[in-house]
């Protein structure tokens, strides 16, 4: 019985600090849109290229409602 208690205590000494260290780590921060990034506007022209399916490449214009229409993706 003493050995079981001693083993459980030893395991707690190993696991507990690891669990505390994991909680101290900060999750990755989400980035926000910064003023120096460009936002797509109606009338902008985009060239959409597919690396493994170049037959679907196309040039599209951002519509007044902010959408573009892709052949294989529809309205985005």
C-alpha positions as CSV (number, residue, x, y, z in Angstrom):
1,X,0.0,0.0,0.0
2,X,2.9,2.4,0.8
3,X,4.4,1.8,-2.6
4,X,1.2,2.7,-4.4
5,X,0.9,5.9,-2.4
6,X,4.6,6.7,-3.1
7,X,4.2,6.0,-6.8
8,X,1.1,8.2,-7.0
9,X,2.9,11.0,-5.2
10,X,5.9,10.6,-7.6
11,X,3.6,10.8,-10.6
12,X,2.0,13.9,-9.3
13,X,5.3,15.6,-8.9
14,X,6.1,14.9,-12.5
15,X,2.7,15.7,-14.1
16,X,1.6,18.7,-12.0
17,X,4.4,21.1,-13.0
18,X,3.9,20.1,-16.7
19,X,0.2,20.9,-16.4
20,X,0.9,24.3,-14.7
21,X,3.4,25.1,-17.4
22,X,0.9,24.3,-20.1
23,X,-1.6,26.7,-18.6
24,X,0.9,29.5,-18.4
25,X,1.4,29.4,-22.2
26,X,-0.5,32.1,-24.0
27,X,-2.7,31.1,-27.0
28,X,-1.7,32.7,-30.3
29,X,-2.9,36.2,-30.8
30,X,-5.3,36.8,-33.6
31,X,-4.3,39.6,-35.9
32,X,-6.7,42.3,-36.9
33,X,-6.8,44.2,-40.1
34,X,-4.4,47.1,-39.9
35,X,-4.8,50.4,-41.7
36,X,-1.9,49.7,-44.1
37,X,-3.6,46.5,-45.5
38,X,-5.6,46.9,-48.7
39,X,-9.3,46.1,-48.7
40,X,-10.9,44.9,-51.9
41,X,-13.3,47.4,-53.4
42,X,-15.9,47.1,-56.1
43,X,-14.3,47.4,-59.5
44,X,-11.0,45.8,-58.4
45,X,-9.7,43.2,-60.8
46,X,-8.3,39.9,-59.4
47,X,-6.4,37.2,-61.1
48,X,-7.3,33.9,-59.5
49,X,-4.8,31.1,-60.2
50,X,-5.1,27.4,-59.1
51,X,-1.8,25.7,-58.6
52,X,-2.8,22.2,-59.5
53,X,-5.8,23.0,-61.9
54,X,-4.6,25.9,-64.1
55,X,-7.5,25.2,-66.5
56,X,-9.7,27.0,-63.9
57,X,-7.6,30.1,-63.7
58,X,-9.6,33.3,-64.4
59,X,-9.6,37.0,-64.1
60,X,-12.6,38.5,-62.2
61,X,-13.8,41.9,-61.2
62,X,-15.2,42.6,-57.7
63,X,-18.9,43.4,-58.3
64,X,-20.7,46.4,-56.7
65,X,-22.1,44.1,-54.0
66,X,-18.6,43.0,-53.0
67,X,-18.8,39.5,-54.5
68,X,-16.8,37.8,-57.2
69,X,-18.1,34.9,-59.3
70,X,-15.7,32.0,-59.8
71,X,-16.4,29.2,-62.4
72,X,-16.0,26.4,-59.8
73,X,-16.8,28.4,-56.6
74,X,-19.8,30.4,-57.5
75,X,-20.4,33.7,-55.8
76,X,-17.9,34.5,-53.1
